[in-house]
Amino acid sequence: MIVGIGTDLAEVDRYRFDDVKLARFARKVYTEEEMRYAKRKRHWPERLAGFFAAKEAARKAFGHAIPWRSVSVSHERSGKPILLFHPPYDGLPASRGVTRIHVTITHTATMASAVVILEAD
């Protein structure tokens, strides 16, 4: 049964930072793993926009704000994106009865989009 759904769009140009602004923004929003992953990619602002959209979609699916660095985007070996929750929010899905979280992220050179669906048994 679906218990939450969230979606978000992010404009890629908003994530094209110089090194100083990128470091400051990253400390507020992204985990070290997210930054390492994004910076390995040729078009890293697209990845950052996608990660931001996924975090915002998760907040919408749960119905309240979650601190930016308390939820992060990672990837399964196959490349499928997944959400990870970090203390003190690591128990949030279970506390809401969420047994599965589906996340999808897509991007172009100008826009990134993400959808998060929360399921419970």
FENNOR-V984222 format. One record per backbone hydrogen bond with DSSP energy under -0.5 kcal/mol. NH is the residue of the N-H (numbers start at 0). CO is the residue of the C=O. Records with the same first field share a line. If there is no record, write none. Layout:
NH->CO + CO
//
This chain:
2->117
3->117
5->115
7->113
9->111
11->9 + 109
13->10
14->11
15->12
16->14
21->17
22->18
23->19
24->20
25->21
26->22
27->23 + 24
28->24
29->25
34->30
35->31
36->32
37->33
38->34
39->35 + 36
40->37
43->40 + 41
45->42
46->42
47->43
48->44
49->45
50->46
51->47
52->48
53->49
54->50
55->51
56->52
57->53
58->54
59->55
60->56
61->57
62->58
63->58
69->66
70->66 + 67
71->83
73->81
75->79
78->75
81->73
83->71
85->69
88->85
91->88
94->90
95->91 + 92
96->93
97->92
98->118
99->118
101->116
103->114
105->112
107->110
111->9
112->105
113->7
114->103
115->5
116->101
117->3
118->99
119->0
//
